[in-house]
Amino acid sequence: MAVLSDPISDFLTRFKNCCRAGNEEFTAPYSRIKADIAKILQEEGYIWNYEVVTTGKFPEIKVKARYVDGRPVLTDLKRVSKPGRRVYSGSEDIPRVLNGLGIAIVSTSKGVMSGATAKRSKLGGEIIANVW
């Protein structure tokens, strides 16, 4: 197994590649933050569901991508905060993604949440990714 320097980017890239290839689901090594991101993607309608499965030595997260009329709901995504350059934002400065058509995923002191939820809760934090 390869050592990943950015497991969140790996998870998001697997999701994007799954949608572009037309696959129904993908798996990735499990971590709590990946499960939190999957929960937000499910709440916002980008995936159908996700589950944690233990088939071997390590648990994995299995995600089922959402399609409408044969086209993926996910258009694209962009990792904002990276290991080499962290990006933080106050609650007032959380960006709108594509004029409200997409979502920002933010890691706050109260957990990982969408940008709109963080703004309503008046919480800033690390901007993990933009999804549209």
N, C-alpha and C positions, 0 to 999 in steps of 0.2 A: 504494500500500500504506500502511495506517495505521500510525502509530507506537504501539506498545503499551508502557504503563508497567509491566505485569506479565505477561510472556509465559507464566509457569507457570500463572497463573490462567486465561489464555486457553485453554491446552491442556486444563486440567481441565474448564473450562466446555464446550469442544467435545466432550469425552468424555461429560459428563453429558447434553448436548443430543442427542448421537447416540443414547444409550440411551433417552432419553425419547421421541424421535421414531421409534424402532424401526428406525433405520438400521444396516446391518451394519458400516460402516467410516467413518472420517473421516480427514482429513489436516490437518496443522498445520505451520507453519514448523519446521525442524529446529534443535535445539540438543542439546548433550550431556546436559544435565540432563533434558530431556524424554525422551530415549532411556533414561536411567537410570530415570526414573519409569515409563516403559512396560515396562521389563524387570521391575521389581518387580510391577507390575500383572499381568504375564503369569505370573510365578512364583506369585503368590497366587491366580490363577485368575479375574481380572476381565476379561481380554482373551484372545483366542485367540493372536494374534501381532501383531508390528509389523515394519515394514521402512522403511529409508531409501531414498527414491526421488528422483532428480534428473530432473525433467521440463523445467524451465525454467532460469532463471538461478540460482535458489537451491534447495538440497535441502529436501525435506519429509519428515516422518515420517508414515507411513500405518499406522493402527491398526485392527485388526478386533476389534470388541466381541464379548463372549461372551454367548450367550443359552442358557437352559435351558427347554425346553418353551415357547418363544416369549416368555419373560420375561427381561429383562436381569438378569445377575448383580449388577450395580451397583444398589444401592438409592439411595444418595446419597453425596455427598462434601462436605467443607468445607475450604476453604483456611484454614490456621491462621496461619502466619507470612506477613505481607504486607509490601510495600515500606515502608509507613508505620509498621508496628509489627512488628518481628521478634520471634519467640518462640523462646527457647532452653530446653533442658531437659537436666539431667544424666541419666545412664543409669538411675538409680533412679526418676526422676520422669517418665519417658516414659509418657504416658497409655495406658490400655487403652481401646480404642474399642468401645463397646456391649458391655461385659463380655467382650471377646475375640472377638466376632463380626465385627469390622472390623479394619482395620490403620491404623497411623500410618506415614507416610512421613517419614523423618528424613534430613537431610543431615549427615553426620559428617565427621570428618577423614579417614576411610578411604573416603569415597564415599557415595552415596545408598543407603539400605537401609531395610527395614521396621523398625518399632519393636521387634518381638520379636528380630530379628537384632542390632539395636543394643544391646538389653538383655543378650543373651547375650555379646556382645563387650565389654560394659562401656564402651560409647561413648555419649556424649551428643552433642547437636548441635541444629540448627535443625529444628523440627517444621514440615515443609512443608505437609502435609495429613492429614486423617483420611478414610478411605474405608470405606464399609460397604455 
